[in-house]
């Protein structure tokens, strides 16, 4: 899906994107090191036809501390129509669960919470050998980056003052964000709504602080 490289299932040493009539369980993975815990956006393009709940693609972030066996031939319990992943495996695909029945390129984007540790980013293909609906899985344009969130801050009511910063803007997951309210002469702050909840008690000296941004915010 652009570029010179991609990841795809093949049963003839890469000559074609096809799969055969025998059951198969295969993995492609790369270790990643998360240096700071938080939310991360995992993106990739994919397409795969396959069969219902039997021939399909999965995507996981697996902590290396689990010691999971992700060698070819080991289904890790996900045989036939069973697609329940082992405990601790983080599904990083959107939609979650299974990726198949799509012959045109699809885009998966999902924000997941990761600890500060090593993970294997894993793509798992399985097929049971009963029916072969070409083509099997293809994956491209994989990326991982720290999540961002949107904040929309404005002055409500008649607007007798200012809030700084104001408007709609994005911040990186885990960032600290400080807002300063300045009422006009003769006025005082009487209400402060954060995501629909009255939060005036959390305003100190006309200042409100979000210690670690991990969701979208609307402030009025």
ABEGO torsion letter per residue (X at the ends): XEEABBBBBBAAGGABBBBBABBBBBBBBBBBBBABBEBBBBBBBBBBBEBEAABBBBBBBBBAAAGBBABBGBAGGBBEABABBBBGBBBABOBBGBBBGBABBBBBBBBBBBBBBBBBBBBBBBBAGABBBOBBBBBBGBBBBBBBBBBBBBBBEAGBEBBOBBEBBBBBBGBBBBBBBBBBBGBBBABBBBGGBBAAAABBGGBBBBABBABBBBBX
